[in-house]
Amino acid sequence: MIQKGSVVGISYVLTNPKGEELDRADREEPFQYLHGAHEMIPGLEKALAGLSVGAKKQVTVSPEDGYGNPDPKLVKKIPKDVFPKDFPIKAGIQFEADLGGDGNGMVYTIKEVGESVTVDGNHPLAGQTLNFQVEVMSVRKATEEELSHGHAHGPDGDHDHSH
Ligand code: ZN
């Protein structure tokens, strides 16, 4: 049963209220996470608690329990010459930068290009209601190492240690 300290593998299809697919994890390549470690959005984690392998569930997550509501302060207008000469300044392009000047780099998406460039640092899914069709593929106890790291490790025990 899924509880705090479980390493869970799920397959899912994520759609928006219009029924457009935004993301998916197939049954052959499930998404793995450590339950209770805030590795995934709270609304989905809550809905999965107590489920067992094979359980299927339709979960609707509000923006508050998902990626939050967009913060208007994260939408900024910046001059074109801030970008490197060879940078493709086009709507939809994403880049990482510390525009707030607080030492924390964030991912921004270019929204509009005019005299200046409008960029948005909100998560692309902020403000959206998310529908997940989930199936629980695996549940196991986390290892000591995973618990101390606060995340699930892959099948070979190796993973990106950039954290
Ligand atoms: Zn680790």
Backbone and ligand atoms as CSV (ligand in chain L), in Angstrom:
chain,resi,resn,atom,element,x,y,z
A,1,MET,N,N,0.835,-1.199,0.000
A,1,MET,CA,C,0.000,0.000,0.000
A,1,MET,C,C,0.874,1.256,0.000
A,2,ILE,N,N,0.467,2.252,-0.741
A,2,ILE,CA,C,1.274,3.472,-0.827
A,2,ILE,C,C,1.156,4.286,0.461
A,3,GLN,N,N,2.292,4.547,1.073
A,3,GLN,CA,C,2.336,5.387,2.277
A,3,GLN,C,C,3.671,6.123,2.303
A,4,LYS,N,N,3.833,6.983,3.315
A,4,LYS,CA,C,5.086,7.733,3.440
A,4,LYS,C,C,6.252,6.744,3.462
A,5,GLY,N,N,7.261,6.983,2.630
A,5,GLY,CA,C,8.409,6.089,2.584
A,5,GLY,C,C,8.301,4.989,1.538
A,6,SER,N,N,7.222,4.999,0.746
A,6,SER,CA,C,7.099,4.045,-0.364
A,6,SER,C,C,7.756,4.636,-1.605
A,7,VAL,N,N,8.424,3.770,-2.379
A,7,VAL,CA,C,8.847,4.177,-3.715
A,7,VAL,C,C,7.804,3.636,-4.677
A,8,VAL,N,N,7.185,4.553,-5.409
A,8,VAL,CA,C,6.015,4.223,-6.215
A,8,VAL,C,C,6.318,4.435,-7.689
A,9,GLY,N,N,5.889,3.498,-8.511
A,9,GLY,CA,C,5.975,3.664,-9.963
A,9,GLY,C,C,4.561,3.799,-10.519
A,10,ILE,N,N,4.310,4.852,-11.259
A,10,ILE,CA,C,2.978,5.029,-11.852
A,10,ILE,C,C,3.098,5.272,-13.353
A,11,SER,N,N,2.070,4.827,-14.068
A,11,SER,CA,C,1.926,5.293,-15.438
A,11,SER,C,C,0.773,6.293,-15.403
A,12,TYR,N,N,0.817,7.290,-16.257
A,12,TYR,CA,C,-0.260,8.275,-16.241
A,12,TYR,C,C,-0.395,8.961,-17.588
A,13,VAL,N,N,-1.583,9.496,-17.812
A,13,VAL,CA,C,-1.804,10.415,-18.920
A,13,VAL,C,C,-2.333,11.692,-18.295
A,14,LEU,N,N,-1.680,12.808,-18.595
A,14,LEU,CA,C,-2.091,14.106,-18.045
A,14,LEU,C,C,-2.768,14.912,-19.157
A,15,THR,N,N,-3.995,15.338,-18.888
A,15,THR,CA,C,-4.719,16.162,-19.858
A,15,THR,C,C,-5.223,17.429,-19.190
A,16,ASN,N,N,-5.463,18.464,-19.980
A,16,ASN,CA,C,-6.077,19.679,-19.454
A,16,ASN,C,C,-7.600,19.550,-19.601
A,17,PRO,N,N,-8.363,20.523,-19.073
A,17,PRO,CA,C,-9.837,20.403,-19.130
A,17,PRO,C,C,-10.386,20.323,-20.558
A,18,LYS,N,N,-9.625,20.760,-21.562
A,18,LYS,CA,C,-10.080,20.636,-22.947
A,18,LYS,C,C,-9.836,19.228,-23.492
A,19,GLY,N,N,-9.183,18.385,-22.705
A,19,GLY,CA,C,-8.912,17.017,-23.138
A,19,GLY,C,C,-7.625,16.880,-23.922
A,20,GLU,N,N,-6.834,17.960,-23.990
A,20,GLU,CA,C,-5.555,17.906,-24.705
A,20,GLU,C,C,-4.500,17.239,-23.830
A,21,GLU,N,N,-3.748,16.311,-24.424
A,21,GLU,CA,C,-2.712,15.625,-23.651
A,21,GLU,C,C,-1.510,16.533,-23.435
A,22,LEU,N,N,-1.066,16.647,-22.161
A,22,LEU,CA,C,0.065,17.510,-21.828
A,22,LEU,C,C,1.324,16.706,-21.534
A,23,ASP,N,N,1.129,15.514,-21.018
A,23,ASP,CA,C,2.288,14.711,-20.614
A,23,ASP,C,C,1.803,13.285,-20.383
A,24,ARG,N,N,2.743,12.347,-20.413
A,24,ARG,CA,C,2.382,10.972,-20.075
A,24,ARG,C,C,3.613,10.182,-19.646
A,25,ALA,N,N,3.374,9.131,-18.882
A,25,ALA,CA,C,4.411,8.152,-18.572
A,25,ALA,C,C,3.789,6.809,-18.925
A,26,ASP,N,N,4.393,6.105,-19.863
A,26,ASP,CA,C,3.828,4.834,-20.312
A,26,ASP,C,C,4.090,3.717,-19.309
A,27,ARG,N,N,3.292,2.641,-19.416
A,27,ARG,CA,C,3.411,1.514,-18.487
A,27,ARG,C,C,4.790,0.878,-18.579
A,28,GLU,N,N,5.429,0.950,-19.754
A,28,GLU,CA,C,6.757,0.363,-19.949
A,28,GLU,C,C,7.822,1.203,-19.257
A,29,GLU,N,N,7.564,2.479,-19.102
A,29,GLU,CA,C,8.533,3.375,-18.460
A,29,GLU,C,C,7.847,4.237,-17.409
A,30,PRO,N,N,7.427,3.602,-16.313
A,30,PRO,CA,C,6.665,4.337,-15.296
A,30,PRO,C,C,7.489,5.461,-14.667
A,31,PHE,N,N,6.780,6.458,-14.171
A,31,PHE,CA,C,7.405,7.541,-13.422
A,31,PHE,C,C,7.565,7.074,-11.975
A,32,GLN,N,N,8.781,7.193,-11.433
A,32,GLN,CA,C,9.044,6.753,-10.069
A,32,GLN,C,C,9.222,7.931,-9.136
A,33,TYR,N,N,8.656,7.814,-7.945
A,33,TYR,CA,C,8.871,8.883,-6.965
A,33,TYR,C,C,8.835,8.295,-5.555
A,34,LEU,N,N,9.363,9.083,-4.619
A,34,LEU,CA,C,9.354,8.699,-3.206
A,34,LEU,C,C,8.161,9.379,-2.557
A,35,HIS,N,N,7.217,8.571,-2.065
A,35,HIS,CA,C,5.988,9.130,-1.497
A,35,HIS,C,C,6.272,9.865,-0.192
A,36,GLY,N,N,5.698,11.062,-0.074
A,36,GLY,CA,C,5.845,11.851,1.148
A,36,GLY,C,C,7.063,12.753,1.153
A,37,ALA,N,N,7.791,12.793,0.032
A,37,ALA,CA,C,9.019,13.598,-0.021
A,37,ALA,C,C,8.835,14.854,-0.869
A,38,HIS,N,N,7.589,15.194,-1.206
A,38,HIS,CA,C,7.290,16.365,-2.029
A,38,HIS,C,C,8.002,16.306,-3.379
A,39,GLU,N,N,8.137,15.093,-3.912
A,39,GLU,CA,C,8.759,14.927,-5.218
A,39,GLU,C,C,7.754,15.205,-6.324
A,40,MET,N,N,6.477,15.189,-5.985
A,40,MET,CA,C,5.463,15.459,-6.996
A,40,MET,C,C,4.402,16.390,-6.439
A,41,ILE,N,N,3.521,16.881,-7.305
A,41,ILE,CA,C,2.530,17.865,-6.862
A,41,ILE,C,C,1.615,17.266,-5.784
A,42,PRO,N,N,1.267,18.090,-4.759
A,42,PRO,CA,C,0.544,17.589,-3.594
A,42,PRO,C,C,-0.795,16.917,-3.936
A,43,GLY,N,N,-1.540,17.472,-4.885
A,43,GLY,CA,C,-2.859,16.932,-5.208
A,43,GLY,C,C,-2.819,15.494,-5.689
A,44,LEU,N,N,-1.802,15.171,-6.469
A,44,LEU,CA,C,-1.684,13.811,-6.995
A,44,LEU,C,C,-1.156,12.875,-5.911
A,45,GLU,N,N,-0.181,13.353,-5.138
A,45,GLU,CA,C,0.390,12.531,-4.070
A,45,GLU,C,C,-0.703,12.121,-3.070
A,46,LYS,N,N,-1.538,13.097,-2.693
A,46,LYS,CA,C,-2.633,12.835,-1.748
A,46,LYS,C,C,-3.567,11.748,-2.280
A,47,ALA,N,N,-3.901,11.844,-3.578
A,47,ALA,CA,C,-4.868,10.923,-4.172
A,47,ALA,C,C,-4.318,9.496,-4.277
A,48,LEU,N,N,-2.988,9.374,-4.284
A,48,LEU,CA,C,-2.384,8.047,-4.458
A,48,LEU,C,C,-2.199,7.303,-3.133
A,49,ALA,N,N,-2.228,8.043,-2.014
A,49,ALA,CA,C,-2.007,7.427,-0.706
A,49,ALA,C,C,-3.015,6.303,-0.485
A,50,GLY,N,N,-2.528,5.148,-0.026
A,50,GLY,CA,C,-3.412,4.035,0.309
A,50,GLY,C,C,-3.709,3.097,-0.849
A,51,LEU,N,N,-3.300,3.459,-2.065
A,51,LEU,CA,C,-3.563,2.584,-3.220
A,51,LEU,C,C,-2.525,1.457,-3.292
A,52,SER,N,N,-2.877,0.388,-3.997
A,52,SER,CA,C,-1.967,-0.748,-4.172
A,52,SER,C,C,-1.668,-0.955,-5.651
A,53,VAL,N,N,-0.713,-1.830,-5.950
A,53,VAL,CA,C,-0.338,-2.135,-7.333
A,53,VAL,C,C,-1.580,-2.562,-8.121
A,54,GLY,N,N,-1.733,-2.028,-9.299
A,54,GLY,CA,C,-2.854,-2.389,-10.161
A,54,GLY,C,C,-4.024,-1.422,-10.064
A,55,ALA,N,N,-4.013,-0.581,-9.022
A,55,ALA,CA,C,-5.120,0.374,-8.854
A,55,ALA,C,C,-5.100,1.413,-9.971
A,56,LYS,N,N,-6.282,1.741,-10.473
A,56,LYS,CA,C,-6.410,2.785,-11.483
A,56,LYS,C,C,-7.273,3.888,-10.910
A,57,LYS,N,N,-6.910,5.131,-11.203
A,57,LYS,CA,C,-7.666,6.227,-10.623
A,57,LYS,C,C,-7.654,7.433,-11.547
A,58,GLN,N,N,-8.782,8.116,-11.576
A,58,GLN,CA,C,-8.906,9.385,-12.291
A,58,GLN,C,C,-8.790,10.487,-11.244
A,59,VAL,N,N,-7.799,11.368,-11.384
A,59,VAL,CA,C,-7.554,12.394,-10.372
A,59,VAL,C,C,-7.601,13.776,-11.014
A,60,THR,N,N,-8.414,14.665,-10.448
A,60,THR,CA,C,-8.441,16.045,-10.907
A,60,THR,C,C,-7.740,16.908,-9.868
A,61,VAL,N,N,-6.741,17.660,-10.311
A,61,VAL,CA,C,-5.934,18.472,-9.399
A,61,VAL,C,C,-6.140,19.953,-9.714
A,62,SER,N,N,-6.564,20.722,-8.713
A,62,SER,CA,C,-6.746,22.170,-8.884
A,62,SER,C,C,-5.371,22.841,-8.924
A,63,PRO,N,N,-5.294,24.049,-9.495
A,63,PRO,CA,C,-4.001,24.751,-9.529
A,63,PRO,C,C,-3.369,24.885,-8.141
A,64,GLU,N,N,-4.208,25.082,-7.112
A,64,GLU,CA,C,-3.690,25.242,-5.746
A,64,GLU,C,C,-2.951,23.985,-5.282
A,65,ASP,N,N,-3.442,22.808,-5.715
A,65,ASP,CA,C,-2.795,21.547,-5.334
A,65,ASP,C,C,-1.852,21.049,-6.420
A,66,GLY,N,N,-1.673,21.885,-7.455
A,66,GLY,CA,C,-0.815,21.503,-8.571
A,66,GLY,C,C,0.411,22.396,-8.631
A,67,TYR,N,N,0.515,23.188,-9.701
A,67,TYR,CA,C,1.692,24.038,-9.879
A,67,TYR,C,C,1.450,25.474,-9.438
A,68,GLY,N,N,0.356,25.679,-8.668
A,68,GLY,CA,C,0.082,27.010,-8.135
A,68,GLY,C,C,-0.530,27.928,-9.177
A,69,ASN,N,N,-0.892,29.131,-8.736
A,69,ASN,CA,C,-1.437,30.117,-9.668
A,69,ASN,C,C,-0.303,30.991,-10.181
A,70,PRO,N,N,-0.414,31.461,-11.415
A,70,PRO,CA,C,0.678,32.264,-11.983
A,70,PRO,C,C,0.915,33.537,-11.160
A,71,ASP,N,N,2.174,33.859,-10.952
A,71,ASP,CA,C,2.558,35.068,-10.236
A,71,ASP,C,C,2.881,36.148,-11.272
A,72,PRO,N,N,2.058,37.222,-11.293
A,72,PRO,CA,C,2.286,38.265,-12.314
A,72,PRO,C,C,3.670,38.896,-12.214
A,73,LYS,N,N,4.283,38.839,-11.022
A,73,LYS,CA,C,5.625,39.420,-10.845
A,73,LYS,C,C,6.684,38.657,-11.635
A,74,LEU,N,N,6.360,37.415,-12.018
A,74,LEU,CA,C,7.337,36.611,-12.764
A,74,LEU,C,C,7.260,36.843,-14.272
A,75,VAL,N,N,6.310,37.718,-14.690
A,75,VAL,CA,C,6.261,38.111,-16.096
A,75,VAL,C,C,7.036,39.415,-16.221
A,76,LYS,N,N,8.085,39.416,-17.052
A,76,LYS,CA,C,8.970,40.578,-17.137
A,76,LYS,C,C,9.208,40.978,-18.585
A,77,LYS,N,N,9.469,42.273,-18.766
A,77,LYS,CA,C,9.894,42.758,-20.079
A,77,LYS,C,C,11.380,43.049,-19.995
A,78,ILE,N,N,12.137,42.468,-20.887
A,78,ILE,CA,C,13.579,42.705,-20.865
A,78,ILE,C,C,14.061,43.111,-22.254
A,79,PRO,N,N,15.125,43.938,-22.280
A,79,PRO,CA,C,15.631,44.378,-23.591
A,79,PRO,C,C,16.270,43.221,-24.362
A,80,LYS,N,N,16.204,43.329,-25.694
A,80,LYS,CA,C,16.746,42.261,-26.547
A,80,LYS,C,C,18.244,42.050,-26.346
A,81,ASP,N,N,18.947,43.132,-26.029
A,81,ASP,CA,C,20.411,43.003,-25.974
A,81,ASP,C,C,20.907,42.260,-24.730
A,82,VAL,N,N,19.959,41.829,-23.875
A,82,VAL,CA,C,20.334,40.992,-22.740
A,82,VAL,C,C,20.737,39.592,-23.233
A,83,PHE,N,N,20.150,39.202,-24.384
A,83,PHE,CA,C,20.406,37.862,-24.914
A,83,PHE,C,C,21.728,37.812,-25.683
A,84,PRO,N,N,22.377,36.668,-25.658
A,84,PRO,CA,C,23.578,36.513,-26.493
A,84,PRO,C,C,23.230,36.726,-27.976
A,85,LYS,N,N,24.206,37.184,-28.745
A,85,LYS,CA,C,23.995,37.528,-30.157
A,85,LYS,C,C,23.335,36.414,-30.970
A,86,ASP,N,N,23.737,35.162,-30.708
A,86,ASP,CA,C,23.248,34.048,-31.528
A,86,ASP,C,C,22.007,33.377,-30.926
A,87,PHE,N,N,21.399,34.007,-29.900
A,87,PHE,CA,C,20.249,33.378,-29.236
A,87,PHE,C,C,18.977,33.545,-30.076
A,88,PRO,N,N,18.226,32.446,-30.286
A,88,PRO,CA,C,16.989,32.547,-31.068
A,88,PRO,C,C,15.853,33.170,-30.248
A,89,ILE,N,N,15.643,34.480,-30.367
A,89,ILE,CA,C,14.609,35.160,-29.580
A,89,ILE,C,C,13.256,34.976,-30.265
A,90,LYS,N,N,12.533,33.914,-29.847
A,90,LYS,CA,C,11.243,33.576,-30.455
A,90,LYS,C,C,10.286,33.127,-29.369
A,91,ALA,N,N,8.990,33.383,-29.555
A,91,ALA,CA,C,7.983,32.928,-28.596
A,91,ALA,C,C,8.068,31.411,-28.436
A,92,GLY,N,N,7.989,30.957,-27.188
A,92,GLY,CA,C,8.006,29.518,-26.922
A,92,GLY,C,C,9.369,29.004,-26.497
A,93,ILE,N,N,10.427,29.756,-26.813
A,93,ILE,CA,C,11.781,29.329,-26.439
A,93,ILE,C,C,11.978,29.499,-24.928
A,94,GLN,N,N,12.598,28.503,-24.295
A,94,GLN,CA,C,12.857,28.581,-22.863
A,94,GLN,C,C,14.338,28.756,-22.581
A,95,PHE,N,N,14.625,29.444,-21.500
A,95,PHE,CA,C,16.018,29.621,-21.105
A,95,PHE,C,C,16.087,29.782,-19.593
A,96,GLU,N,N,17.266,29.548,-19.032
A,96,GLU,CA,C,17.432,29.699,-17.597
A,96,GLU,C,C,18.257,30.938,-17.322
A,97,ALA,N,N,17.787,31.757,-16.395
A,97,ALA,CA,C,18.514,32.974,-16.081
A,97,ALA,C,C,18.138,33.447,-14.679
A,98,ASP,N,N,18.968,34.308,-14.130
A,98,ASP,CA,C,18.707,34.904,-12.820
A,98,ASP,C,C,18.270,36.350,-13.034
A,99,LEU,N,N,17.036,36.537,-13.529
A,99,LEU,CA,C,16.559,37.882,-13.853
A,99,LEU,C,C,16.157,38.651,-12.598
A,100,GLY,N,N,15.831,37.903,-11.529
A,100,GLY,CA,C,15.443,38.564,-10.284
A,100,GLY,C,C,16.662,39.106,-9.544
A,101,GLY,N,N,17.833,38.652,-9.928
A,101,GLY,CA,C,19.061,39.128,-9.318
A,101,GLY,C,C,19.256,38.627,-7.888
A,102,ASP,N,N,18.558,37.553,-7.522
A,102,ASP,CA,C,18.681,37.035,-6.159
A,102,ASP,C,C,19.589,35.796,-6.095
A,103,GLY,N,N,20.281,35.532,-7.191
A,103,GLY,CA,C,21.204,34.403,-7.206
A,103,GLY,C,C,20.556,33.071,-7.550
A,104,ASN,N,N,19.224,33.083,-7.737
A,104,ASN,CA,C,18.525,31.853,-8.092
A,104,ASN,C,C,18.118,31.857,-9.553
A,105,GLY,N,N,18.711,30.977,-10.342
A,105,GLY,CA,C,18.321,30.857,-11.741
A,105,GLY,C,C,16.933,30.259,-11.849
A,106,MET,N,N,16.141,30.721,-12.812
A,106,MET,CA,C,14.814,30.171,-13.047
A,106,MET,C,C,14.637,29.935,-14.534
A,107,VAL,N,N,13.697,29.029,-14.853
A,107,VAL,CA,C,13.402,28.793,-16.262
A,107,VAL,C,C,12.341,29.798,-16.709
A,108,TYR,N,N,12.633,30.538,-17.765
A,108,TYR,CA,C,11.691,31.490,-18.339
A,108,TYR,C,C,11.286,31.034,-19.739
A,109,THR,N,N,10.055,31.374,-20.098
A,109,THR,CA,C,9.573,31.102,-21.440
A,109,THR,C,C,9.330,32.438,-22.137
A,110,ILE,N,N,9.821,32.570,-23.362
A,110,ILE,CA,C,9.580,33.796,-24.122
A,110,ILE,C,C,8.122,33.808,-24.584
A,111,LYS,N,N,7.398,34.890,-24.243
A,111,LYS,CA,C,5.981,34.985,-24.566
A,111,LYS,C,C,5.740,35.841,-25.807
A,112,GLU,N,N,6.454,36.972,-25.876
A,112,GLU,CA,C,6.185,37.928,-26.940
A,112,GLU,C,C,7.472,38.664,-27.281
A,113,VAL,N,N,7.664,38.908,-28.556
A,113,VAL,CA,C,8.846,39.649,-28.974
A,113,VAL,C,C,8.405,40.900,-29.716
A,114,GLY,N,N,8.742,42.063,-29.161
A,114,GLY,CA,C,8.449,43.340,-29.814
A,114,GLY,C,C,9.679,44.215,-29.696
A,115,GLU,N,N,9.474,45.474,-29.294
A,115,GLU,CA,C,10.598,46.357,-28.977
A,115,GLU,C,C,11.476,45.695,-27.922
A,116,SER,N,N,10.769,45.156,-26.908
A,116,SER,CA,C,11.465,44.382,-25.878
A,116,SER,C,C,10.899,42.959,-25.894
A,117,VAL,N,N,11.409,42.150,-25.001
A,117,VAL,CA,C,11.007,40.736,-24.987
A,117,VAL,C,C,10.234,40.449,-23.693
A,118,THR,N,N,9.003,39.917,-23.821
A,118,THR,CA,C,8.222,39.552,-22.647
A,118,THR,C,C,8.500,38.098,-22.308
A,119,VAL,N,N,8.940,37.882,-21.063
A,119,VAL,CA,C,9.257,36.524,-20.632
A,119,VAL,C,C,8.438,36.176,-19.396
A,120,ASP,N,N,8.168,34.888,-19.213
A,120,ASP,CA,C,7.321,34.417,-18.119
A,120,ASP,C,C,8.054,33.330,-17.342
A,121,GLY,N,N,8.267,33.574,-16.033
A,121,GLY,CA,C,8.992,32.622,-15.201
A,121,GLY,C,C,8.084,31.642,-14.476
A,122,ASN,N,N,6.756,31.727,-14.732
A,122,ASN,CA,C,5.854,30.777,-14.091
A,122,ASN,C,C,5.996,29.399,-14.714
A,123,HIS,N,N,5.681,28.356,-13.939
A,123,HIS,CA,C,5.653,27.004,-14.491
A,123,HIS,C,C,4.607,26.976,-15.606
A,124,PRO,N,N,4.922,26.329,-16.733
A,124,PRO,CA,C,3.964,26.295,-17.850
A,124,PRO,C,C,2.583,25.752,-17.448
A,125,LEU,N,N,2.518,24.961,-16.384
A,125,LEU,CA,C,1.236,24.388,-15.967
A,125,LEU,C,C,0.602,25.159,-14.795
A,126,ALA,N,N,1.213,26.299,-14.402
A,126,ALA,CA,C,0.634,27.113,-13.327
A,126,ALA,C,C,-0.750,27.598,-13.754
A,127,GLY,N,N,-1.684,27.590,-12.825
A,127,GLY,CA,C,-3.030,28.092,-13.100
A,127,GLY,C,C,-3.925,27.111,-13.830
A,128,GLN,N,N,-3.412,25.928,-14.135
A,128,GLN,CA,C,-4.212,24.965,-14.888
A,128,GLN,C,C,-4.777,23.866,-13.989
A,129,THR,N,N,-6.021,23.477,-14.279
A,129,THR,CA,C,-6.595,22.294,-13.646
A,129,THR,C,C,-6.096,21.081,-14.430
A,130,LEU,N,N,-5.582,20.097,-13.715
A,130,LEU,CA,C,-4.924,18.961,-14.362
A,130,LEU,C,C,-5.717,17.682,-14.123
A,131,ASN,N,N,-5.927,16.910,-15.173
A,131,ASN,CA,C,-6.588,15.614,-15.045
A,131,ASN,C,C,-5.575,14.499,-15.279
A,132,PHE,N,N,-5.420,13.658,-14.277
A,132,PHE,CA,C,-4.517,12.520,-14.404
A,132,PHE,C,C,-5.330,11.227,-14.470
A,133,GLN,N,N,-5.022,10.383,-15.447
A,133,GLN,CA,C,-5.505,9.012,-15.465
A,133,GLN,C,C,-4.314,8.167,-15.034
A,134,VAL,N,N,-4.364,7.661,-13.821
A,134,VAL,CA,C,-3.190,7.029,-13.217
A,134,VAL,C,C,-3.381,5.534,-13.029
A,135,GLU,N,N,-2.310,4.769,-13.189
A,135,GLU,CA,C,-2.305,3.361,-12.806
A,135,GLU,C,C,-1.052,3.103,-11.972
A,136,VAL,N,N,-1.242,2.455,-10.834
A,136,VAL,CA,C,-0.106,2.150,-9.965
A,136,VAL,C,C,0.590,0.901,-10.488
A,137,MET,N,N,1.864,1.033,-10.862
A,137,MET,CA,C,2.612,-0.068,-11.468
A,137,MET,C,C,3.468,-0.829,-10.448
A,138,SER,N,N,3.997,-0.112,-9.465
A,138,SER,CA,C,4.860,-0.772,-8.478
A,138,SER,C,C,4.854,0.010,-7.176
A,139,VAL,N,N,4.994,-0.721,-6.076
A,139,VAL,CA,C,5.132,-0.092,-4.760
A,139,VAL,C,C,6.156,-0.918,-3.986
A,140,ARG,N,N,7.164,-0.264,-3.446
A,140,ARG,CA,C,8.131,-0.959,-2.584
A,140,ARG,C,C,8.589,-0.004,-1.496
A,141,LYS,N,N,9.224,-0.574,-0.472
A,141,LYS,CA,C,9.780,0.256,0.600
A,141,LYS,C,C,11.026,0.965,0.081
A,142,ALA,N,N,11.199,2.213,0.450
A,142,ALA,CA,C,12.412,2.932,0.063
A,142,ALA,C,C,13.609,2.383,0.827
A,143,THR,N,N,14.796,2.465,0.202
A,143,THR,CA,C,16.031,2.079,0.899
A,143,THR,C,C,16.456,3.218,1.827
A,144,GLU,N,N,17.373,2.897,2.738
A,144,GLU,CA,C,17.910,3.925,3.635
A,144,GLU,C,C,18.486,5.087,2.834
A,145,GLU,N,N,19.190,4.723,1.747
A,145,GLU,CA,C,19.839,5.746,0.928
A,145,GLU,C,C,18.805,6.683,0.298
A,146,GLU,N,N,17.738,6.083,-0.222
A,146,GLU,CA,C,16.692,6.899,-0.837
A,146,GLU,C,C,16.043,7.832,0.191
A,147,LEU,N,N,15.790,7.283,1.393
A,147,LEU,CA,C,15.163,8.104,2.434
A,147,LEU,C,C,16.071,9.268,2.827
A,148,SER,N,N,17.394,9.001,2.905
A,148,SER,CA,C,18.298,10.077,3.305
A,148,SER,C,C,18.452,11.106,2.185
A,149,HIS,N,N,18.309,10.680,0.926
A,149,HIS,CA,C,18.391,11.622,-0.196
A,149,HIS,C,C,17.067,12.353,-0.429
A,150,GLY,N,N,15.968,11.737,0.008
A,150,GLY,CA,C,14.666,12.363,-0.194
A,150,GLY,C,C,14.108,12.188,-1.586
A,151,HIS,N,N,14.542,11.129,-2.303
A,151,HIS,CA,C,13.995,10.849,-3.628
A,151,HIS,C,C,14.224,9.385,-4.000
A,152,ALA,N,N,13.494,8.926,-5.001
A,152,ALA,CA,C,13.615,7.545,-5.462
A,152,ALA,C,C,14.835,7.399,-6.356
A,153,HIS,N,N,15.483,6.240,-6.268
A,153,HIS,CA,C,16.589,5.928,-7.172
A,153,HIS,C,C,16.118,4.970,-8.255
A,154,GLY,N,N,16.809,4.959,-9.380
A,154,GLY,CA,C,16.441,4.100,-10.500
A,154,GLY,C,C,16.687,2.634,-10.192
A,155,PRO,N,N,16.306,1.765,-11.119
A,155,PRO,CA,C,16.443,0.318,-10.919
A,155,PRO,C,C,17.880,-0.121,-10.651
A,156,ASP,N,N,18.875,0.587,-11.181
A,156,ASP,CA,C,20.274,0.197,-10.981
A,156,ASP,C,C,20.853,0.911,-9.760
A,157,GLY,N,N,20.040,1.683,-9.073
A,157,GLY,CA,C,20.539,2.426,-7.917
A,157,GLY,C,C,21.282,3.681,-8.315
A,158,ASP,N,N,21.459,3.892,-9.607
A,158,ASP,CA,C,22.174,5.104,-10.019
A,158,ASP,C,C,21.179,6.180,-10.428
A,159,HIS,N,N,21.592,7.372,-10.310
A,159,HIS,CA,C,20.726,8.494,-10.650
A,159,HIS,C,C,21.577,9.744,-10.715
A,160,ASP,N,N,20.966,10.782,-11.134
A,160,ASP,CA,C,21.631,12.080,-11.256
A,160,ASP,C,C,21.899,12.636,-9.854
A,161,HIS,N,N,23.179,12.803,-9.503
A,161,HIS,CA,C,23.467,13.320,-8.162
A,161,HIS,C,C,23.793,14.793,-8.166
A,162,SER,N,N,23.089,15.533,-8.977
A,162,SER,CA,C,23.327,16.973,-9.030
A,162,SER,C,C,22.613,17.691,-7.878
A,163,HIS,N,N,21.859,16.960,-7.057
A,163,HIS,CA,C,21.141,17.569,-5.938
A,163,HIS,C,C,22.054,17.754,-4.744
L,1,ZN,ZN,ZN,20.155,10.252,-4.459
